[in-house]
């Protein structure tokens, strides 16, 4: 019984080879993350039945080919080639031999490539977009540099560091602008917020995004990106609280353009149209650079309420919505039939998290501020976060308001040592009320005689504790750094003041940490990684052909078809994109226009170059035959010269230069009987173009 | 404890280190034109209302506008160049008096040499 099972498996193996053989390109061990397609020095050969034994003997003698095994059930010989006969040469010999029915390489079959990263099982998004199918062909994206314009990236993270771009024209740490681009020692990108060469992430967002694009794959650690290897150019334009000015974003885009990025990840947005930002993205278009942009997290329609940069009407932009694990649209995700192009996974996305170490912390729960230098009336209060313990307040005590016309501060007495540190951030919790005209400032200093305000606030937190984050990037590297809270009031009235708790200063550290996040920000890097993967696999593609691959090869989802649609009605499919297998047409309908004409229409869901093959059958018992092969991206076809009073059934396939799609659903229409008299009058109406009409 | 005369929302204004250099201790009091810097936190009212950086404008001059012309426009509109954002002629400028961003943008657009001027809008991570 065991023997029989083995034989069936072997037979299946050969059959699979026959069916799938042509899908795989030529060549043995290929560089760049490819795996060999077939075994060197071996063939599978089937001789014509009467000749098997004789032919095998002849070939053995003539070319030194030996038979390793014979699969008698299917008449196939597994042969070993001599060392001086290459697989391609041997194939030619065999295929020219009239006694050979077929000959083919002994193809390798791979289990769908899954990396050994320890948390790969959590990456539902990569499975859903069929990344393993794409990885059968390529895992390396180094040929397409990806710029991440974000809150920086933890470039020392053990699951990212190896995939950080290195500026070939800059020497690290020599204090010289070697490539004369205006940025000194910009070896991995630039920090446009702090104005230095260390674009460390002090928010978490950029590191998460970068990990989805290109966390190191198959390194037995953490997660894998869409790209297992690649080059991430790190451009920090967003501060610790996740806000950027368009001036910094534009400068970052110009940097990416000048330094050879092919794809830019833009996991951010805003509602205001900026002509300057649009101009720079036009420059990117001229430089054939793709900008992959988050559609936005307002749950609204970008066609009516734009979100920029996703909504600029420029060809090099791909706007990305977010889907969840059941392939529904994530509730927060924006959409737009015209202005949002595809969706990608954006909930419960697990990726890299920057390492952080605590430099200073105080939750005041010892009830003491002996190690703080405070001006009266700053002191401890039992109005603490979490309801127990202590906080500090500018006016502690029951019902205590702050006074008019005061200027009082509180600070840790000892300096904080940030030497050798980057990405420093002050976090604290705050609640309370401060009147307009009064303000609480957060100030920093290198010397407690000279203070610089970084933040000022007033208002009413509605009795809620608010998390505050202050970017201390200006203190990075300082051996003695100070911060303080300072209340200044005018004479126009008083209020309860503020309570501050859980004060901490943290800085970047090397740690192997990860976290779940969600957002169209998390969907976007799936598409960015795919663009880099497709481009690296097929470098001859133009940037708009890469966009076609991504938009036209989606999996259609009903959730993206009607009330909250995107242009392609689809979520990306990496395996189909890298193979250029288009999605089938949807929304096919057939309408009899006359007794001799039926008009077909289908939904406008494709981008750029795509063609369509129309098949028709007549009556219930007919067979489908192709009646037209359209080479343009259209949404209609008029079938003329038909017989009256006849039912015709149609189906349509899309086709790229490489592959046909699956068939659309079938539709049937019946031509009416010829009208009695005046038939010519209807003739003109036959050619009304039903395409779109909008 | 006096209730707020208006129902203030928690409004926070960021005082950038650069922008702050010349400001006295009373700077920013009242917070008019202030900007939100609250971390994205569901349920915090007032979040997300800040649309652009205070006191800054982006200006694109026509190709070939000479430095002298740009300098005289800056003087007339009370601006200083922070930096050239992208060559050749997109400038980030700082308003050196208390003119509002909106008013400054309008004034700039009256010049023939100015292709456009706009606030330095903010974007947020999604």
Contacts between the chains, C-beta under 8 A, distances in Angstrom:
chain1	res1	chain2	res2	distance
A	150	B	125	6.9
A	151	B	125	6.4
A	203	B	125	7.1
A	205	B	125	4.6
A	238	B	123	7.8
A	238	B	125	5.7
A	241	B	37	5.5
A	241	B	38	7.5
A	241	B	39	5.1
A	241	B	40	7.9
A	242	B	39	7.3
A	242	B	40	6.4
A	242	B	124	5.7
A	242	B	125	3.9
A	243	B	37	6.9
A	243	B	50	7.7
A	243	B	122	5.3
A	243	B	123	7.5
A	243	B	124	5.8
A	244	B	122	6.5
A	244	B	123	5.1
A	244	B	124	7.8
A	245	B	52	7.8
A	245	B	53	4.9
A	245	B	56	7.3
A	245	B	120	4.9
A	245	B	121	7.4
A	245	B	122	5.8
A	246	B	58	6.8
A	246	B	120	5.8
A	246	B	121	4.8
A	246	B	122	7.3
A	246	B	123	6.6
A	247	B	53	7.8
A	247	B	56	7.3
A	247	B	58	6.0
A	247	B	82	7.8
A	247	B	83	7.9
A	247	B	85	5.1
A	247	B	92	4.4
A	247	B	120	5.2
A	249	B	123	6.2
A	250	B	58	7.9
A	250	B	85	5.1
A	250	B	86	5.7
A	250	B	90	6.9
A	251	B	83	8.0
A	251	B	85	5.2
A	251	B	86	6.5
A	253	B	86	7.9
A	254	B	85	7.6
A	254	B	86	4.3
A	254	B	87	7.9
A	267	B	125	6.3
A	267	B	126	5.7
A	268	B	123	4.6
A	268	B	124	6.1
A	268	B	125	5.1
A	268	B	126	5.7
A	269	B	123	6.1
A	269	B	124	6.9
A	269	B	126	5.4
A	270	B	51	7.9
A	270	B	121	5.9
A	270	B	122	6.2
A	270	B	123	4.2
A	270	B	124	6.3
A	271	B	51	7.8
A	272	B	51	5.9
A	272	B	52	7.2
A	272	B	119	7.5
A	272	B	121	4.3
A	274	B	58	7.5
A	274	B	118	6.0
A	274	B	121	5.2
A	275	B	60	7.4
A	275	B	116	5.0
A	275	B	118	6.1
A	276	B	58	4.8
A	276	B	60	6.2
A	276	B	85	7.3
A	276	B	90	5.6
A	276	B	116	7.5
A	276	B	118	6.4
A	277	B	121	7.7
A	279	B	60	7.2
A	279	B	90	7.5
A	280	B	86	6.0
A	283	B	86	7.7
A	294	B	126	4.1
A	296	B	126	5.8
A	297	B	126	5.0
A	308	B	123	7.6
A	399	B	1	5.7
A	401	B	1	5.2
A	401	B	2	6.7
A	407	B	25	7.4
A	433	B	4	6.0
A	433	B	8	7.6
A	435	B	2	7.9
A	435	B	4	6.2
A	435	B	5	7.2
A	435	B	8	7.7
A	436	B	6	7.6
A	436	B	8	6.6
A	436	B	30	5.5
A	436	B	31	6.4
A	437	B	29	6.0
A	437	B	30	5.5
A	438	B	29	7.4
A	439	B	28	6.6
A	439	B	29	5.6
A	439	B	31	7.1
A	441	B	15	7.8
A	452	B	17	5.5
A	452	B	20	6.4
A	453	B	15	4.8
A	453	B	20	5.9
A	453	B	27	7.6
A	453	B	28	7.7
A	454	B	14	7.5
A	454	B	15	6.6
A	454	B	17	6.7
A	455	B	12	6.7
A	455	B	13	7.9
A	455	B	14	6.0
A	455	B	15	6.8
A	455	B	37	6.4
A	456	B	12	7.3
A	456	B	13	5.3
A	456	B	14	7.8
A	456	B	15	5.5
A	456	B	28	4.8
A	456	B	31	7.1
A	456	B	34	7.6
A	457	B	10	7.2
A	457	B	11	7.0
A	457	B	12	4.0
A	457	B	13	7.0
A	457	B	31	7.8
A	458	B	8	7.0
A	458	B	11	6.4
A	458	B	30	7.9
A	458	B	31	5.5
A	459	B	8	4.1
A	459	B	9	5.7
A	459	B	10	4.2
A	459	B	11	4.5
A	459	B	12	7.4
A	459	B	31	8.0
A	459	B	46	7.1
A	460	B	4	5.4
A	460	B	7	6.9
A	460	B	8	4.6
A	460	B	9	7.0
A	460	B	10	6.5
A	461	B	10	4.9
A	461	B	44	8.0
A	462	B	10	7.5
A	462	B	45	6.8
A	464	B	43	7.4
A	464	B	44	7.2
A	466	B	10	6.1
A	466	B	38	6.5
A	466	B	41	6.8
A	466	B	44	6.0
A	467	B	39	5.3
A	467	B	41	5.9
A	468	B	12	8.0
A	468	B	38	7.1
A	468	B	39	6.8
A	469	B	39	5.0
A	474	B	17	5.5
A	488	B	25	6.9
A	488	B	26	7.4
A	488	B	29	7.1
A	490	B	29	6.9
A	493	B	2	5.8
A	493	B	5	7.2
A	494	B	2	6.0
A	495	B	1	6.8
A	495	B	2	6.0
A	495	B	4	6.5
A	496	B	1	5.0
A	519	B	125	7.9
A	519	B	126	5.1
A	520	B	126	4.9
A	521	B	125	5.9
A	521	B	126	4.2
A	524	B	126	7.8
